[in-house]
Amino acid sequence: MNIHEYQAKQLFAKYDVPTPKGIMVESVKDAVIAAQELGGPIWVVKAQIHAGGRGLGGGVKLAKTLDEVEELANEILGMTLVTHQTGPEGKLVQKLYIEDGADIQSEYYLSVVLDRKLEMPLIMASTEGGMNIEDVAENTPEKIITVPVDPTIGFQGFHGRELAFGLELTDKAEQANIITFAHKLYTLYMDNDAEMIEINPLVKTGKGEFIALDGKMGFDNSALGRHPDIAAMRDLTEEDPDEVEAAKYGLSYVALDGEIGCMVNGAGLAMGTMDTINYMGGTPANFLDVGGSANAETVAKGFEIILKNPNVKAIFVNIFGGIVRCDRIANGIIEATKITDVNVPVVVRLDGTNAPEAAEILKNANIANLIVGDDLGDGAAKAVAAAAKA
């Protein structure tokens, strides 16, 4: 789960991570009131969406008067902001963050992420703040410092010194400041089961102090039960509505940009199914895991969600009958086609308990657009062929 910048900074404040003062608003009128409350003389008007690159997309602008705050708030609020992370469709800006200006001497990049290979948190930093870290990694990778932190010992002084030296800080006070800052950020990360904290830019002021000018945070969904205060920060308007609806029915759904809808039980089988579709020359339109107890209702809801995507030209149902017998799944699929108007070819491959009986049930169903696949490769090939004909 991701949260907005203003919410990340609320969490920063709890851990004494320095940030400029700011106020979240949802109207132009409140933007001006917030600017008056902050006092100025310079304000930053920031779009609040779950995506990076807001500044380059026109979603972060500087105002020097209250009239400019009003003008910029009116311009940004309600716009569809397109960044390198939103995709071409962009995201609607429904909230703004009005923030005090800052005394910026230097800009840096700082983050704490999970390194899955090392199986521990990784602190990343760079002197190239304010830039896309992906571009820095590609063009000047030597400017990225990575410091893994073993959670069994936690953040230690030597971790901080490695960061300070890597950021080319020579002043003793500045070194101490960045070490303290990084320690607080690591503690915030660990205490709240975060998956990612990113500050870009982290700025050094003329006094040698460090301030989080930006803030992004993402959390482990599986741990949200331990953090109801963070779970309450979830903004469903920033998430894919189909993914939100699928979750209500216990379905794991992620939209992709292909043309073959996938309905599978089990995450590993789902990944293998998508790989096989690609191998056969097709492109998956989604990841959809219906879980271990697929029935008519969940299959029907899966069909409904998949078919909301206008790019879907065929559906590949690939289910292994372990907990639930294949014949029951086959009957569930047939019932689902009666509940939901499935207007594209559906290729079904079932394997496991009572698979032969299930194949007979499907073949005798007399459903025009229902195609039976003999195995994974055959099913994927038939789905690709059906999509091509469509």
C-alpha positions as CSV (number, residue, x, y, z in Angstrom):
1,M,0.0,0.0,0.0
2,N,1.3,3.4,-0.9
3,I,0.5,6.7,0.8
4,H,0.6,10.4,-0.2
5,E,3.5,12.7,0.4
6,Y,1.6,14.7,3.1
7,Q,0.8,11.4,4.9
8,A,4.5,10.3,4.7
9,K,5.5,13.6,6.3
10,Q,3.0,13.1,9.1
11,L,4.9,9.8,9.9
12,F,8.2,11.6,9.4
13,A,7.2,14.1,12.1
14,K,6.5,11.3,14.6
15,Y,10.2,10.2,14.2
16,D,11.6,13.8,14.2
17,V,12.6,13.5,10.6
18,P,12.8,17.2,9.6
19,T,10.4,18.4,6.9
20,P,9.1,21.9,5.8
21,K,5.7,22.8,7.3
22,G,2.8,22.0,5.1
23,I,-1.0,21.7,4.9
24,M,-3.1,19.3,2.7
25,V,-6.1,20.9,1.0
26,E,-8.8,19.8,-1.4
27,S,-10.0,23.2,-2.7
28,V,-8.5,26.4,-4.1
29,K,-10.0,28.4,-1.3
30,D,-8.4,26.2,1.3
31,A,-5.0,26.5,-0.5
32,V,-5.0,30.2,-0.1
33,I,-6.0,29.9,3.6
34,A,-3.2,27.3,4.1
35,A,-0.7,29.6,2.5
36,Q,-1.8,32.5,4.8
37,E,-1.5,30.2,7.8
38,L,2.0,29.1,6.8
39,G,3.1,32.7,6.4
40,G,5.4,32.4,3.4
41,P,7.1,34.4,1.9
42,I,7.5,31.5,-0.6
43,W,5.2,28.5,-0.9
44,V,5.3,25.3,-3.0
45,V,2.0,24.0,-4.5
46,K,2.3,20.2,-4.8
47,A,-0.1,17.7,-6.5
48,Q,-0.8,14.7,-4.3
49,I,-0.9,11.5,-6.3
50,H,0.7,8.1,-5.9
51,A,3.5,8.6,-8.5
52,G,6.9,10.1,-8.8
53,G,8.0,12.7,-11.4
54,R,5.3,15.2,-10.4
55,G,7.6,18.2,-10.8
56,L,8.5,17.3,-14.4
57,G,4.8,16.7,-15.2
58,G,3.8,20.2,-13.9
59,G,2.5,19.1,-10.6
60,V,4.9,21.0,-8.3
61,K,5.3,24.7,-8.7
62,L,6.7,27.7,-6.7
63,A,4.5,30.6,-5.6
64,K,5.8,34.0,-4.4
65,T,2.5,35.6,-3.7
66,L,-0.9,34.6,-2.4
67,D,-2.4,35.4,-5.8
68,E,0.1,32.9,-7.3
69,V,-0.9,30.3,-4.8
70,E,-4.5,30.7,-5.9
71,E,-3.6,30.6,-9.6
72,L,-1.4,27.5,-9.3
73,A,-3.9,25.7,-7.1
74,N,-6.6,26.4,-9.6
75,E,-4.3,25.1,-12.4
76,I,-3.1,21.9,-10.7
77,L,-6.2,20.8,-8.7
78,G,-8.4,18.8,-11.0
79,M,-5.7,18.3,-13.7
80,T,-4.8,14.9,-15.1
81,L,-1.1,14.7,-14.2
82,V,1.0,12.5,-16.5
83,T,4.4,11.4,-15.2
84,H,6.9,8.6,-16.1
85,Q,5.2,6.5,-13.4
86,T,1.5,7.1,-14.1
87,G,1.6,5.9,-17.7
88,P,0.0,7.9,-20.5
89,E,-3.4,7.8,-18.9
90,G,-2.2,10.0,-16.0
91,K,-3.8,10.5,-12.6
92,L,-6.5,13.0,-11.5
93,V,-5.2,15.4,-8.9
94,Q,-7.8,15.7,-6.1
95,K,-5.5,16.9,-3.3
96,L,-2.8,19.5,-2.9
97,Y,-0.1,20.0,-0.4
98,I,0.8,23.7,0.3
99,E,4.3,23.8,1.8
100,D,6.8,26.3,3.0
101,G,9.7,27.1,0.8
102,A,13.2,25.9,1.9
103,D,16.7,27.2,2.0
104,I,18.4,24.8,-0.5
105,Q,22.1,24.6,-0.7
106,S,22.5,21.1,-2.1
107,E,20.1,18.3,-3.2
108,Y,20.6,14.6,-2.5
109,Y,18.7,11.3,-2.9
110,L,18.0,9.0,0.1
111,S,15.9,5.9,0.4
112,V,15.4,2.7,2.4
113,V,14.2,-0.3,0.4
114,L,14.0,-4.0,0.8
115,D,16.8,-5.9,-1.0
116,R,15.2,-9.2,-1.7
117,K,18.5,-10.8,-2.7
118,L,20.3,-9.9,0.5
119,E,17.0,-10.3,2.5
120,M,17.6,-7.1,4.4
121,P,16.9,-3.4,4.2
122,L,19.1,-1.4,1.9
123,I,19.8,2.3,2.3
124,M,20.5,4.0,-1.0
125,A,21.9,7.5,-1.4
126,S,23.2,9.7,-4.1
127,T,24.6,13.2,-4.6
128,E,22.3,13.5,-7.6
129,G,19.2,14.6,-5.8
130,G,16.1,15.9,-7.7
131,M,16.7,13.5,-10.6
132,N,15.1,10.2,-11.5
133,I,17.1,7.6,-9.7
134,E,16.6,5.3,-12.6
135,D,18.4,7.7,-14.9
136,V,21.3,8.0,-12.4
137,A,21.5,4.2,-12.1
138,E,21.7,4.0,-15.9
139,N,24.0,6.9,-16.7
140,T,26.2,7.3,-13.6
141,P,25.8,4.2,-11.4
142,E,29.0,5.1,-9.5
143,K,27.1,8.0,-7.9
144,I,24.7,5.6,-6.1
145,I,25.8,4.5,-2.6
146,T,24.2,1.3,-1.2
147,V,24.5,0.4,2.4
148,P,22.8,-2.9,3.5
149,V,21.7,-3.0,7.1
150,D,21.4,-6.4,8.8
151,P,18.2,-6.2,11.0
152,T,19.8,-8.4,13.6
153,I,22.2,-5.6,14.5
154,G,20.2,-2.6,13.2
155,F,21.6,0.7,12.1
156,Q,25.1,1.3,13.4
157,G,27.5,4.2,13.3
158,F,29.6,2.6,10.6
159,H,26.5,2.5,8.3
160,G,26.0,6.2,8.8
161,R,29.7,7.0,8.2
162,E,29.6,5.0,5.0
163,L,26.7,7.2,3.8
164,A,28.3,10.4,4.9
165,F,31.6,9.6,3.1
166,G,29.7,8.4,0.0
167,L,27.8,11.7,-0.1
168,E,31.2,13.5,0.0
169,L,30.4,15.3,3.2
170,T,33.5,16.6,4.9
171,D,32.1,18.9,7.6
172,K,31.9,17.0,10.9
173,A,28.6,18.6,11.9
174,E,27.1,17.7,8.5
175,Q,28.3,14.2,8.8
176,A,26.7,13.9,12.2
177,N,23.4,15.4,10.9
178,I,23.1,12.9,8.0
179,I,23.9,9.9,10.3
180,T,21.2,11.0,12.7
181,F,18.8,11.6,9.8
182,A,19.4,8.2,8.2
183,H,19.1,6.4,11.6
184,K,15.7,8.0,12.2
185,L,14.6,7.0,8.7
186,Y,15.7,3.4,9.2
187,T,13.8,3.2,12.5
188,L,10.7,4.5,10.8
189,Y,11.1,1.9,8.1
190,M,11.5,-1.0,10.5
191,D,8.8,0.1,13.1
192,N,6.1,0.3,10.5
193,D,6.8,-2.7,8.2
194,A,7.5,-0.4,5.3
195,E,8.7,-1.7,1.9
196,M,10.0,1.6,0.7
197,I,10.8,5.1,1.9
198,E,12.1,7.5,-0.7
199,I,13.2,11.2,-0.3
200,N,14.0,12.9,-3.5
201,P,15.2,15.5,-3.0
202,L,16.8,15.4,0.5
203,V,18.1,19.0,0.8
204,K,21.0,20.4,2.8
205,T,20.3,24.0,4.0
206,G,22.8,26.8,4.4
207,K,23.1,25.8,8.0
208,G,24.2,22.3,7.1
209,E,20.9,20.7,8.2
210,F,19.1,18.1,6.3
211,I,15.4,18.3,5.4
212,A,13.1,15.9,3.6
213,L,11.7,18.1,0.8
214,D,9.7,15.2,-0.6
215,G,8.5,11.9,0.8
216,K,7.2,8.6,-0.6
217,M,6.3,5.5,1.4
218,G,5.0,2.1,0.6
219,F,4.0,-0.7,3.0
220,D,3.7,-4.4,3.2
221,N,0.0,-5.1,2.8
222,S,0.3,-8.3,4.8
223,A,1.5,-6.4,7.8
224,L,-1.2,-3.7,7.8
225,G,-3.1,-5.6,10.5
226,R,-0.4,-4.5,12.9
227,H,-0.7,-0.9,11.9
228,P,-4.4,0.3,11.8
229,D,-3.3,3.9,11.8
230,I,-1.4,3.4,8.5
231,A,-4.1,1.2,7.0
232,A,-6.5,4.1,7.6
233,M,-4.3,6.2,5.3
234,R,-5.3,4.1,2.3
235,D,-6.7,6.2,-0.6
236,L,-8.8,3.9,-2.8
237,T,-9.2,6.7,-5.4
238,E,-5.5,6.3,-6.2
239,E,-5.7,2.6,-6.8
240,D,-7.0,0.6,-9.8
241,P,-10.8,0.3,-9.2
242,D,-10.8,-3.2,-10.7
243,E,-8.1,-4.3,-8.4
244,V,-10.0,-2.9,-5.4
245,E,-13.2,-4.7,-6.5
246,A,-11.4,-8.0,-7.0
247,A,-9.9,-7.8,-3.5
248,K,-13.5,-7.6,-2.1
249,Y,-14.1,-11.1,-3.5
250,G,-10.8,-12.6,-2.4
251,L,-9.3,-12.3,-5.9
252,S,-5.7,-11.1,-6.5
253,Y,-5.9,-9.0,-9.7
254,V,-3.3,-6.8,-11.4
255,A,-4.1,-5.1,-14.8
256,L,-1.5,-5.5,-17.6
257,D,-1.4,-4.2,-21.1
258,G,-1.9,-7.4,-23.2
259,E,-5.0,-8.9,-24.9
260,I,-5.4,-12.4,-23.3
261,G,-7.2,-12.4,-20.0
262,C,-5.9,-14.9,-17.5
263,M,-7.8,-16.7,-14.7
264,V,-5.6,-19.1,-12.7
265,N,-5.6,-20.5,-9.1
266,G,-2.2,-20.0,-7.4
267,A,0.3,-17.2,-7.8
268,G,3.1,-19.5,-9.1
269,L,0.8,-21.1,-11.7
270,A,-0.4,-17.6,-12.7
271,M,3.1,-16.5,-13.4
272,G,3.9,-19.6,-15.3
273,T,0.7,-19.2,-17.3
274,M,1.6,-15.6,-18.3
275,D,5.1,-16.8,-19.2
276,T,3.7,-19.5,-21.5
277,I,1.3,-17.1,-23.2
278,N,4.3,-14.8,-23.9
279,Y,6.3,-17.8,-25.2
280,M,3.4,-18.7,-27.5
281,G,3.5,-15.2,-29.0
282,G,0.7,-13.6,-27.0
283,T,0.5,-11.0,-24.3
284,P,-1.4,-11.4,-20.9
285,A,-3.9,-8.7,-20.1
286,N,-3.8,-9.3,-16.4
287,F,-2.7,-11.4,-13.4
288,L,-5.7,-13.0,-11.7
289,D,-5.4,-15.6,-8.9
290,V,-8.9,-16.9,-7.9
291,G,-7.4,-18.9,-5.0
292,G,-7.7,-22.5,-4.1
293,S,-11.5,-22.7,-3.9
294,A,-12.7,-21.5,-7.3
295,N,-16.5,-21.6,-7.6
296,A,-19.2,-20.3,-9.9
297,E,-19.4,-16.9,-8.1
298,T,-15.7,-16.2,-8.0
299,V,-15.2,-17.4,-11.6
300,A,-18.1,-15.2,-12.7
301,K,-16.7,-12.2,-10.9
302,G,-13.3,-12.9,-12.5
303,F,-14.9,-13.0,-15.9
304,E,-16.6,-9.7,-15.2
305,I,-13.5,-7.9,-14.0
306,I,-11.4,-9.3,-16.9
307,L,-14.0,-8.2,-19.5
308,K,-14.0,-4.6,-18.3
309,N,-10.7,-4.3,-20.2
310,P,-11.7,-3.5,-23.8
311,N,-8.3,-4.9,-25.0
312,V,-9.2,-8.4,-24.0
313,K,-9.8,-10.6,-27.0
314,A,-9.7,-14.0,-25.4
315,I,-9.6,-15.6,-21.9
316,F,-7.4,-18.4,-20.8
317,V,-8.6,-20.3,-17.7
318,N,-5.8,-22.5,-16.3
319,I,-6.8,-24.2,-13.0
320,F,-5.2,-27.1,-11.1
321,G,-7.8,-29.1,-9.2
322,G,-6.2,-29.9,-5.9
323,I,-8.4,-28.8,-3.0
324,V,-11.4,-28.5,-5.4
325,R,-12.1,-31.3,-7.9
326,C,-11.8,-30.4,-11.6
327,D,-15.4,-31.5,-12.4
328,R,-16.7,-29.1,-9.8
329,I,-14.6,-26.3,-11.3
330,A,-15.9,-27.2,-14.8
331,N,-19.5,-27.0,-13.7
332,G,-18.6,-23.7,-12.0
333,I,-17.2,-22.3,-15.2
334,I,-20.3,-23.3,-17.1
335,E,-22.6,-21.7,-14.5
336,A,-20.4,-18.5,-14.5
337,T,-21.0,-18.1,-18.3
338,K,-24.7,-18.0,-17.5
339,I,-24.2,-15.3,-14.8
340,T,-21.8,-13.1,-16.8
341,D,-22.1,-12.3,-20.5
342,V,-18.8,-13.7,-21.8
343,N,-18.5,-12.3,-25.4
344,V,-14.9,-13.5,-26.2
345,P,-13.5,-17.0,-26.7
346,V,-12.7,-18.8,-23.4
347,V,-10.0,-21.5,-23.5
348,V,-10.1,-23.8,-20.4
349,R,-7.3,-26.1,-19.3
350,L,-8.0,-28.1,-16.1
351,D,-5.6,-30.6,-14.5
352,G,-5.6,-32.5,-11.3
353,T,-8.4,-34.5,-9.5
354,N,-11.1,-35.7,-11.9
355,A,-9.6,-33.8,-14.9
356,P,-10.9,-36.3,-17.5
357,E,-14.4,-36.0,-16.1
358,A,-14.1,-32.2,-16.3
359,A,-12.9,-32.3,-19.9
360,E,-16.0,-34.3,-20.8
361,I,-18.3,-31.9,-19.0
362,L,-16.8,-28.9,-20.9
363,K,-16.9,-30.7,-24.3
364,N,-20.6,-31.6,-23.7
365,A,-21.6,-28.1,-22.5
366,N,-22.4,-26.9,-26.1
367,I,-21.1,-23.4,-25.4
368,A,-20.0,-21.8,-28.7
369,N,-17.0,-19.9,-27.5
370,L,-15.7,-22.4,-25.0
371,I,-12.5,-24.2,-26.1
372,V,-10.8,-27.0,-24.1
373,G,-7.0,-27.1,-23.9
374,D,-5.2,-30.4,-23.4
375,D,-2.3,-29.1,-21.4
376,L,-0.7,-25.8,-20.5
377,G,1.1,-25.3,-23.8
378,D,-1.9,-26.4,-25.9
379,G,-4.2,-24.1,-23.9
380,A,-1.9,-21.1,-24.2
381,A,-1.5,-21.7,-27.9
382,K,-5.2,-21.9,-28.4
383,A,-5.8,-18.7,-26.4
384,V,-3.2,-16.9,-28.6
385,A,-4.8,-18.2,-31.8
386,A,-8.3,-17.2,-30.6
387,A,-7.2,-13.7,-29.7
388,A,-5.5,-13.4,-33.1
389,K,-8.7,-14.4,-34.9
390,A,-10.7,-11.9,-32.8
